[in-house]
Amino acid sequence: MIDILLVDDETYVTESLELTIPWGELGVTTVFRAASGKEALQILEENAVDLVVTDIRMPGMSGLELIEEVSSRWAHIRCILLTGHSDFQYAKKAIQLQAADYILKPVNDEEFMASVSAAIMSLRDDWDEFDKYHRLLYSRKSDYKILRENLMHDLLLGREITARALGEQLEKYEIVLQPDQPAVMMLIRLTGRFSSMDQQSLDLMEFAVGNIAEEVFGPHFNVWFGRGPHECLVMIIQSQGWTEPAQTNVEELKQPVGTFREHVIRYLQGDLSMVVTAPFQFADLTTAYRKGLGSLVLSGPEESTIIYMDKEPSKRPENDAAQALEELYKPPVLPQLLETKQWEAAARKLNAVFDAADRVCLSREHVYEMYLSVTNAFMYIAHKQGHLVHEIDHAGFDLLLAHQLIQSPDKLRRWATEMLAKLQEELSDQEGVQSRRHVIKQVQEMVTRDAGQDLSVKMIADKVYLHPVYLSKIYKAETGEGLGDYMIRMRMERALYLLKNTNKKIYEITSELGYQNPQYFSKMFKKHYGMTPNEYRDQA
């Protein structure tokens, strides 16, 4: 698509050219006409013209003055001079102004078309070169992005490289940092609404965050921004005024760090958790990264904060997370509830676990512990019932899923609730299931609920209206475990919990579990676990 402007104070000339030349054959889509240089400039300011054909002698502004102005303001436009004066000085001046051609009046249509065609071909050659150049430039930048990220990963993970070789690679990849000058590192985790995004959306957000970072820090610092090897973003920052770590003024960063976070919140509607390391020499980059990563993990997956490691805030009590996760291990534990198909109790258990987690700020490691505990329970019951997990949930427990879930307790809660519902639908008793299955379920619910009472097989049999011998027989047939053994196992598991998590005396635990004699309880415990209660508590 080519747009052309015809300029001549003798309007019949431009009218004749507009009407007689087969512009479409030449590839011209629009023809503009002007009767003066001033009118021509106005048209050029308002339209994307590619080619100007102008007369030389015109009142006010000559054609030579017009193409000189065009050349200075629109260097991409081709110009052809049209005149009845075959003066060499005009031709000489036209050549100096890099006019595409010089045509004498009266105009010969074929000569005119040949001149215009040559100018259009020259334009298109330039466009092709421009396009080729930018494709190569884009390809080069794409390759550089990968190479820069690989180099960053190597350095952060401890690859040894000489200062000279590092300097050469930084220069080769157009990274404006000096390996002989101190630096500060910022580790960034996307939080807020970013936590619920899929990976493709996160990639776009990370790209946008990088652009904002370079816009905010770029005017005053040299920065290298990229994705780190441990699922966080990394920015290495240098200032020309820093020569020694001791002279590095981290206070200079606090204003742009705050502005950076504000821009992300305002323009991307998300938030960030950031750790700014203490100043370091490039040789200590790996150590700085490891320390910063540890602080980022401890900040919690959903926490949005800025931590300056030279003034790191006091940490929360170390046992907060352990206390929050205690609900996971209180009997009856999740596998027991799933095994006995106590779906409502299992749902309450999950809610209790995640409610406790919401009251403190868990590290990603603690969230991962929750993930492992819940998924192990789900796999245990699925496999015991002869199912594979991917048959119940096509996503299964793949690594990508695990990575997404441990980003947030809220994500893990939603997934666990949905998975529990799928398990219930797949594994719960259907109408017409034999009555003895229902009896077994009642018995197991009774035992897990009343583990602290002095239950006996006879007492349970009376409650389900069966003879004790018959009850024991069908329980063994259905579960593969004797009812008495099952009751002892539940009591022993309860005993383990009480010994490990309470300061109760042995005789108090004995009474709570329904045993009358502490010596008998100790004997049963040792038979079950190979050590006495006191020995277990000492080693725990």
KOLKEKE-237429 format. One line per 8 residues: number of its first residue (from 1); for each residue x, y, z of C-alpha. Coordinates in nm, 4 decimals, padded with zeros to 6 digits. Layout:
N
NUM = X,Y,Z; ...
% end
This chain:
540
1 = 00.0000,00.0000,00.0000; 00.1615,00.3224,-00.1257; 00.0292,00.6770,-00.0801; 00.1582,00.9482,-00.3169; 00.1435,01.3289,-00.3051; 00.1491,01.5369,-00.6277; 00.2555,01.9014,-00.5785; 00.2338,02.1705,-00.8506
9 = 00.0997,02.5264,-00.8539; -00.0381,02.4483,-01.2001; -00.3282,02.2344,-01.0824; -00.4087,02.0988,-01.4274; -00.0788,01.9063,-01.4154; -00.1641,01.7204,-01.0943; -00.5257,01.6687,-01.2074; -00.4074,01.5186,-01.5363
17 = -00.1614,01.2855,-01.3616; -00.4236,01.1745,-01.1087; -00.6724,01.0886,-01.3837; -00.4454,00.9351,-01.6497; -00.1885,00.7270,-01.4624; -00.3036,00.3664,-01.3759; -00.2098,00.4018,-01.0111; -00.3470,00.0650,-00.9069
25 = -00.1063,-00.1140,-01.1419; 00.1801,00.0673,-00.9727; 00.0592,-00.0368,-00.6269; -00.0583,00.3113,-00.5271; -00.3758,00.3194,-00.3160; -00.4199,00.6938,-00.2471; -00.3251,01.0026,-00.4473; -00.3129,01.3395,-00.2701
33 = -00.2783,01.6742,-00.4529; -00.1390,02.0066,-00.3328; -00.1003,02.3455,-00.5109; 00.1831,02.4786,-00.2922; 00.4627,02.3738,-00.0636; 00.2686,02.4964,00.2414; -00.0381,02.2896,00.1475; 00.1870,01.9899,00.0800
41 = 00.3413,02.0105,00.4299; -00.0049,02.0214,00.5862; -00.1053,01.7050,00.3981; 00.2182,01.5344,00.5016; 00.1558,01.6176,00.8676; -00.1915,01.4615,00.8539; -00.1298,01.1555,00.6336; 00.1231,00.8711,00.5996
49 = 00.2617,00.9615,00.2557; 00.5357,00.7454,00.1024; 00.6230,00.9326,-00.2201; 00.6220,01.3049,-00.3113; 00.6282,01.4275,-00.6755; 00.6790,01.8050,-00.6788; 00.7386,02.0819,-00.9282; 01.0561,02.2853,-00.8698
57 = 00.9336,02.6377,-00.9511; 00.6428,02.7313,-00.7246; 00.5534,03.0612,-00.5545; 00.6345,03.0879,-00.1834; 00.8211,02.7610,-00.1271; 01.0078,02.6029,-00.4169; 01.0131,02.2303,-00.4816; 01.3777,02.2161,-00.3730
65 = 01.2895,02.3834,-00.0426; 00.9976,02.1449,-00.0021; 01.2034,01.8286,-00.0471; 01.4718,01.9698,00.1835; 01.2041,02.0129,00.4530; 01.0644,01.6658,00.3778; 01.4094,01.5080,00.4040; 01.4713,01.6657,00.7442
73 = 01.1292,01.5732,00.8894; 01.0334,01.2503,00.7099; 01.3529,01.0770,00.6052; 01.1658,00.7665,00.4826; 00.9722,00.9568,00.2098; 01.1002,00.9317,-00.1485; 01.0937,01.2558,-00.3553; 01.0792,01.3055,-00.7358
81 = 01.1307,01.6489,-00.8926; 00.9120,01.7559,-01.1828; 01.0061,02.0659,-01.3846; 01.0229,02.2247,-01.7273; 01.3656,02.3701,-01.6612; 01.6526,02.1479,-01.7643; 01.9038,02.3524,-01.5712; 02.1989,02.1505,-01.4452
89 = 02.2049,02.3461,-01.1182; 01.8566,02.2194,-01.0401; 01.9638,01.8629,-01.1114; 02.2762,01.9101,-00.9025; 02.0765,02.0445,-00.6084; 01.8231,01.7594,-00.6438; 02.1060,01.5053,-00.6229; 02.2422,01.6775,-00.3096
97 = 01.8974,01.6501,-00.1530; 01.8883,01.2788,-00.2441; 01.5844,01.3089,-00.4687; 01.4819,00.9752,-00.6166; 01.4556,01.1118,-00.9732; 01.4351,01.4251,-01.1879; 01.1722,01.4401,-01.4700; 01.1302,01.7135,-01.7308
105 = 00.7975,01.8594,-01.8417; 00.5957,01.7949,-02.0453; 00.5617,01.4635,-01.8693; 00.5826,01.1428,-02.0647; 00.3456,00.8938,-01.8982; 00.5712,00.5935,-01.9525; 00.8758,00.7808,-01.8237; 00.6757,00.9037,-01.5246
113 = 00.5454,00.5547,-01.4448; 00.8957,00.4095,-01.4731; 01.0293,00.6708,-01.2307; 00.7483,00.6169,-00.9814; 00.7858,00.2357,-01.0077; 01.1595,00.2622,-00.9373; 01.0929,00.4793,-00.6292; 00.8286,00.2363,-00.5031
121 = 01.0625,-00.0601,-00.5556; 01.3321,00.1234,-00.3617; 01.0829,00.1881,-00.0802; 00.9828,-00.1761,-00.0636; 01.3461,-00.2889,-00.0608; 01.4028,-00.0641,00.2388; 01.0934,-00.2008,00.4091; 01.2107,-00.5573,00.3521
129 = 01.5522,-00.4744,00.4952; 01.3897,-00.3024,00.7926; 01.1642,-00.6004,00.8546; 01.4530,-00.8449,00.8182; 01.6670,-00.6419,01.0562; 01.3983,-00.6328,01.3222; 01.3240,-01.0030,01.2857; 01.6927,-01.0731,01.3395
137 = 01.6994,-00.8291,01.6302; 01.3963,-00.9982,01.7901; 01.5504,-01.3416,01.7384; 01.8744,-01.2210,01.8890; 01.6978,-01.0723,02.1902; 01.5000,-01.3954,02.2389; 01.8249,-01.5937,02.2347; 01.9820,-01.3412,02.4714
145 = 01.6938,-01.3827,02.7175; 01.7609,-01.7571,02.7380; 02.1382,-01.7102,02.7568; 02.1061,-01.4427,03.0266; 01.8739,-01.6603,03.2324; 02.1077,-01.9612,03.2013; 02.4024,-01.7471,03.3092; 02.2074,-01.6116,03.6067
153 = 02.1103,-01.9643,03.7140; 02.4706,-02.0819,03.6873; 02.5971,-01.7959,03.9011; 02.3224,-01.8225,04.1634; 02.3750,-02.1990,04.1961; 02.7489,-02.1597,04.2523; 02.9163,-02.2144,03.9142; 03.2765,-02.0995,03.9394
161 = 03.3846,-01.8473,03.6749; 03.6754,-01.6026,03.6667; 03.6044,-01.2309,03.6899; 03.7498,-01.1827,03.3429; 03.5356,-01.4551,03.1837; 03.2303,-01.3245,03.3677; 03.2973,-00.9724,03.2460; 03.3246,-01.0984,02.8888
169 = 02.9948,-01.2863,02.9151; 02.8152,-00.9906,03.0715; 02.9386,-00.7688,02.7898; 02.8528,-01.0276,02.5242; 02.4954,-01.0605,02.6531; 02.4623,-00.6806,02.6910; 02.4233,-00.6967,03.0697; 02.5392,-00.3617,03.2085
177 = 02.7017,-00.4843,03.5309; 03.0624,-00.4816,03.6468; 03.1914,-00.7963,03.8241; 03.4507,-00.5931,04.0150; 03.1917,-00.3667,04.1781; 02.9605,-00.4440,04.4738; 02.5942,-00.5170,04.4173; 02.2654,-00.5714,04.5969
185 = 02.0212,-00.8498,04.5112; 01.6438,-00.8363,04.5285; 01.4451,-01.1619,04.5386; 01.0799,-01.1201,04.4408; 00.7798,-01.3494,04.4783; 00.4448,-01.2625,04.3194; 00.1611,-01.2662,04.5728; -00.1956,-01.1389,04.5962
193 = -00.4055,-01.2161,04.2900; -00.0983,-01.3567,04.1125; -00.1206,-01.6664,04.3370; -00.4385,-01.7885,04.1651; -00.3095,-01.7509,03.8071; -00.2135,-02.0318,03.5718; 00.1447,-02.0591,03.4488; 00.0856,-01.8825,03.1158
201 = -00.0704,-01.5822,03.2893; 00.2115,-01.5812,03.5448; 00.4703,-01.5710,03.2657; 00.3031,-01.2588,03.1260; 00.2883,-01.0991,03.4713; 00.6565,-01.1749,03.5340; 00.7413,-01.0076,03.2034; 00.5353,-00.7019,03.3026
209 = 00.6970,-00.6906,03.6491; 01.0399,-00.6982,03.4814; 00.9464,-00.4040,03.2593; 00.8255,-00.2048,03.5597; 01.1457,-00.2885,03.7504; 01.3700,-00.1691,03.4688; 01.1594,00.1464,03.4258; 01.1792,00.2341,03.7960
217 = 01.5422,00.1392,03.8688; 01.6944,00.1917,03.5226; 01.7450,00.5718,03.5373; 01.9669,00.5514,03.8479; 02.0993,00.1951,03.8655; 02.2317,-00.0787,03.6423; 02.0004,-00.3780,03.6758; 01.9875,-00.7404,03.5644
225 = 01.6411,-00.8886,03.5970; 01.5428,-01.2510,03.5422; 01.3751,-01.5622,03.6808; 01.5785,-01.7418,03.9456; 01.6239,-02.1195,03.9694; 01.3916,-02.1529,04.2729; 01.0616,-02.0101,04.1492; 01.1260,-01.6471,04.2318
233 = 01.2339,-01.3419,04.0334; 01.5829,-01.2031,04.0876; 01.7176,-00.8538,04.0263; 02.0857,-00.7697,04.0709; 02.1420,-00.3970,04.1206; 02.4557,-00.1844,04.0927; 02.5239,00.1862,04.1191; 02.8180,00.3631,03.9588
241 = 02.8925,00.5238,04.2953; 02.9435,00.1923,04.4750; 03.3046,00.0770,04.4946; 03.3056,-00.1270,04.8186; 03.0222,-00.3117,04.9954; 03.0847,-00.1000,05.3063; 03.0268,00.2134,05.0974; 02.7069,00.0807,04.9417
249 = 02.4110,00.2835,05.0636; 02.1072,00.0552,05.0678; 01.9008,00.3568,05.1757; 01.9245,00.4735,04.8135; 01.7134,00.1724,04.7141; 01.4266,00.2141,04.9591; 01.2448,00.4854,04.7651; 01.2608,00.3070,04.4254
257 = 01.1777,-00.0281,04.5932; 00.8625,00.1272,04.7379; 00.7759,00.2884,04.4041; 00.8309,-00.0440,04.2256; 00.5870,-00.2244,04.4531; 00.3305,00.0589,04.4266; 00.3431,00.0411,04.0453; 00.2884,-00.3370,04.0496
265 = -00.0113,-00.2956,04.2818; -00.1563,-00.0087,04.0770; -00.1008,-00.1332,03.7235; -00.1073,-00.5129,03.7635; -00.3490,-00.5372,04.0609; -00.1198,-00.7834,04.2363; 00.1381,-00.7623,04.5137; 00.4948,-00.8653,04.5893
273 = 00.6979,-01.0171,04.8685; 01.0571,-00.8935,04.8402; 01.3885,-00.9529,05.0101; 01.6700,-00.7006,04.9599; 02.0059,-00.8531,05.0495; 02.2936,-00.6819,05.2196; 02.5622,-00.5479,04.9787; 02.8050,-00.8104,04.8486
281 = 03.0947,-00.8557,04.6089; 03.0159,-01.0472,04.2915; 03.2318,-01.3366,04.4128; 02.9840,-01.3804,04.7011; 02.6742,-01.3746,04.4798; 02.5791,-01.7375,04.5507; 02.5989,-01.6878,04.9282; 02.3881,-01.3717,04.9058
289 = 02.1280,-01.5581,04.6996; 02.1022,-01.8477,04.9446; 02.0564,-01.6148,05.2410; 01.7989,-01.4092,05.0539; 01.6116,-01.7205,04.9429; 01.5935,-01.8434,05.3012; 01.4420,-01.5136,05.4142; 01.1937,-01.5225,05.1260
297 = 01.0803,-01.8755,05.2176; 01.0397,-01.7796,05.5829; 00.8263,-01.4802,05.4854; 00.5411,-01.7186,05.3975; 00.3893,-01.7923,05.0557; 00.1072,-01.5389,05.0847; 00.2821,-01.2626,05.2791; 00.3359,-00.9336,05.0968
305 = 00.6272,-00.7542,05.2589; 00.9683,-00.5971,05.2022; 01.2571,-00.7395,05.4061; 01.5928,-00.5606,05.4189; 01.8378,-00.8228,05.5384; 02.0655,-00.5768,05.7138; 01.7630,-00.4875,05.9281; 01.5662,-00.8093,05.9161
313 = 01.2647,-00.8074,06.1494; 01.2546,-01.0518,06.4370; 01.1136,-01.3870,06.3378; 00.7923,-01.5281,06.4725; 00.8126,-01.7919,06.7453; 00.9478,-02.1065,06.5855; 00.6723,-02.3240,06.7268; 00.3835,-02.1226,06.5721
321 = 00.3802,-02.3300,06.2550; 00.4237,-02.6566,06.4454; 00.1276,-02.5714,06.6667; -00.0812,-02.4804,06.3634; -00.0029,-02.8140,06.1982; -00.0732,-03.0126,06.5148; -00.4328,-03.0581,06.3966; -00.3004,-03.2813,06.1171
329 = -00.1799,-03.5398,06.3644; -00.4555,-03.5417,06.6242; -00.6475,-03.8719,06.6255; -00.8549,-03.9648,06.4466; -00.6179,-03.8760,06.1638; -00.7341,-03.8235,05.8081; -00.6450,-04.1751,05.6780; -00.8573,-04.3316,05.9539
337 = -01.1550,-04.1143,05.8691; -01.1222,-04.1909,05.4991; -01.0760,-04.5613,05.5666; -01.4030,-04.5720,05.7597; -01.5715,-04.3454,05.5025; -01.6550,-04.0801,05.7582; -01.6744,-03.8160,05.4875; -01.8298,-03.5391,05.6951
345 = -01.5770,-03.5941,05.9730; -01.2963,-03.5908,05.7119; -01.4273,-03.2600,05.5740; -01.4350,-03.1162,05.9262; -01.0811,-03.2431,05.9792; -00.9563,-03.0670,05.6663; -01.1325,-02.7440,05.7627; -00.9825,-02.7578,06.1104
353 = -00.6335,-02.8068,05.9650; -00.6639,-02.5169,05.7213; -00.8358,-02.2892,05.9717; -00.5399,-02.3422,06.2057; -00.3013,-02.2661,05.9170; -00.4860,-01.9416,05.8423; -00.4157,-01.8111,06.1902; -00.0375,-01.8058,06.1362
361 = 00.1917,-01.7332,05.8424; 00.3308,-02.0657,05.7250; 00.6508,-02.1007,05.5274; 00.6361,-02.2821,05.1970; 00.8051,-02.5798,05.3624; 00.5192,-02.6088,05.6125; 00.2606,-02.5809,05.3358; 00.4459,-02.8599,05.1577
369 = 00.4168,-03.0723,05.4745; 00.0396,-03.0163,05.4644; 00.0316,-03.1140,05.0973; 00.2227,-03.4376,05.1584; 00.0064,-03.5361,05.4539; -00.3227,-03.4768,05.2710; -00.2165,-03.6357,04.9419; -00.0737,-03.9406,05.1181
377 = -00.4090,-03.9909,05.2914; -00.5941,-03.9635,04.9612; -00.3613,-04.2058,04.7851; -00.3777,-04.4506,05.0762; -00.7563,-04.4825,05.0661; -00.7728,-04.4842,04.6842; -00.5139,-04.7604,04.6533; -00.6716,-04.9618,04.9359
385 = -01.0010,-04.9593,04.7471; -00.8280,-05.0785,04.4292; -00.8257,-04.7438,04.2473; -00.5505,-04.5286,04.1006; -00.5633,-04.1606,04.1798; -00.5648,-04.0505,03.8160; -00.8754,-04.2628,03.7657; -01.0545,-04.0429,04.0184
393 = -00.8941,-03.7123,03.9215; -00.7403,-03.6984,03.5733; -00.4885,-03.4379,03.6887; -00.3612,-03.6832,03.9496; -00.0772,-03.5658,04.1705; 00.1660,-03.4412,03.9065; 00.4623,-03.2166,03.9823; 00.3092,-02.9092,03.8213
401 = 00.0038,-02.9483,04.0433; 00.2222,-02.9793,04.3527; 00.4151,-02.6659,04.2564; 00.0941,-02.4659,04.2213; -00.0650,-02.5955,04.5419; 00.2256,-02.5209,04.7736; 00.2168,-02.1562,04.6673; -00.0841,-02.0989,04.8909
409 = -00.2762,-02.2717,05.1726; -00.5958,-02.1370,05.0133; -00.5183,-02.3157,04.6865; -00.4384,-02.6338,04.8756; -00.7648,-02.6103,05.0739; -00.9751,-02.5716,04.7564; -00.8032,-02.8642,04.5879; -00.8246,-03.0909,04.8953
417 = -01.1959,-03.0167,04.9368; -01.2645,-03.0938,04.5706; -01.0563,-03.4123,04.5851; -01.2376,-03.5301,04.8980; -01.5701,-03.4842,04.7191; -01.4442,-03.6900,04.4236; -01.3220,-03.9648,04.6550; -01.6558,-03.9706,04.8335
425 = -01.8438,-03.9964,04.5057; -01.6185,-04.2767,04.3832; -01.5703,-04.4777,04.7004; -01.8744,-04.4219,04.9223; -02.1187,-04.7023,04.9763; -02.3884,-04.7258,04.7109; -02.7504,-04.8272,04.7608; -02.7830,-05.2030,04.7996
433 = -02.4415,-05.2522,04.9598; -02.4523,-05.5495,05.1939; -02.5635,-05.4647,05.5431; -02.2448,-05.5973,05.6992; -02.0481,-05.3159,05.5292; -02.2726,-05.0717,05.7081; -02.2125,-05.2558,06.0357; -01.8346,-05.2380,05.9881
441 = -01.8620,-04.8663,05.9249; -02.0644,-04.8200,06.2448; -01.8109,-05.0183,06.4451; -01.5137,-04.8180,06.3134; -01.6896,-04.4875,06.3738; -01.7639,-04.6013,06.7290; -01.4043,-04.7013,06.7958; -01.2475,-04.3840,06.6490
449 = -01.5002,-04.1640,06.8305; -01.4803,-04.3397,07.1683; -01.1155,-04.4468,07.1689; -01.0794,-04.3225,07.5277; -01.3621,-04.5292,07.6701; -01.3339,-04.8783,07.8121; -01.4929,-05.0375,07.5080; -01.5100,-05.4134,07.4583
457 = -01.6164,-05.6304,07.1688; -01.9297,-05.7257,07.3659; -02.0244,-05.3617,07.4266; -01.9869,-05.2818,07.0568; -02.1779,-05.5939,06.9552; -02.4646,-05.4948,07.1831; -02.4837,-05.1502,07.0195; -02.5073,-05.2946,06.6666
465 = -02.7420,-05.5763,06.7809; -02.5120,-05.8647,06.6845; -02.3555,-06.1547,06.8702; -01.9904,-06.0758,06.9637; -01.8604,-06.3877,06.7859; -02.0515,-06.3094,06.4670; -01.9436,-05.9443,06.4759; -01.5796,-06.0453,06.5144
473 = -01.6148,-06.2893,06.2260; -01.7635,-06.0438,05.9747; -01.5214,-05.7687,06.0805; -01.2239,-05.9980,06.0157; -01.3699,-06.1071,05.6807; -01.4287,-05.7492,05.5650; -01.1105,-05.5785,05.6877; -00.8579,-05.8574,05.7300
481 = -00.7977,-05.7430,06.0854; -00.9518,-05.8746,06.4064; -01.1872,-05.6327,06.5809; -00.9940,-05.6649,06.9083; -00.6675,-05.5940,06.7232; -00.8246,-05.2897,06.5580; -00.9394,-05.1530,06.8944; -00.5944,-05.2046,07.0463
489 = -00.4296,-05.0358,06.7446; -00.6509,-04.7289,06.7786; -00.5719,-04.7052,07.1500; -00.2004,-04.7431,07.0884; -00.2032,-04.4715,06.8228; -00.3870,-04.2462,07.0661; -00.1257,-04.3351,07.3278; 00.1556,-04.2325,07.0900
497 = -00.0041,-03.8958,07.0360; -00.0571,-03.8298,07.4063; 00.2976,-03.9353,07.4953; 00.4498,-03.7146,07.2278; 00.2299,-03.4057,07.2508; 00.1259,-03.3802,07.6153; 00.2926,-03.3808,07.9551; 00.0410,-03.6214,08.1043
505 = 00.1688,-03.8874,08.3421; 00.1670,-04.2512,08.2326; -00.1090,-04.3345,08.4787; -00.3212,-04.0458,08.3441; -00.2823,-04.1745,07.9885; -00.3637,-04.5252,08.1108; -00.6900,-04.4022,08.2586; -00.7763,-04.1886,07.9545
513 = -00.7379,-04.4878,07.7246; -00.9687,-04.7026,07.9403; -00.7024,-04.9277,08.0947; -00.7243,-04.9954,08.4661; -00.3640,-05.0971,08.5264; -00.0581,-04.8888,08.4155; 00.1569,-05.2045,08.4140; -00.0847,-05.3763,08.1790
521 = -00.0905,-05.0669,07.9546; 00.2910,-05.0626,07.9473; 00.2968,-05.4305,07.8587; 00.0509,-05.3794,07.5701; 00.2411,-05.0739,07.4478; 00.5734,-05.2605,07.4460; 00.4160,-05.5550,07.2671; 00.2865,-05.3176,07.0017
529 = 00.5890,-05.0872,06.9576; 00.8823,-05.2800,07.1068; 00.9469,-05.0287,07.3857; 00.7791,-04.9049,07.7022; 00.5879,-04.5751,07.7137; 00.8668,-04.4158,07.9178; 01.1306,-04.5288,07.6658; 00.9243,-04.3858,07.3794
537 = 00.8774,-04.0527,07.5576; 01.2507,-04.0313,07.6360; 01.3502,-04.0801,07.2732; 01.0752,-03.8504,07.1392
% end
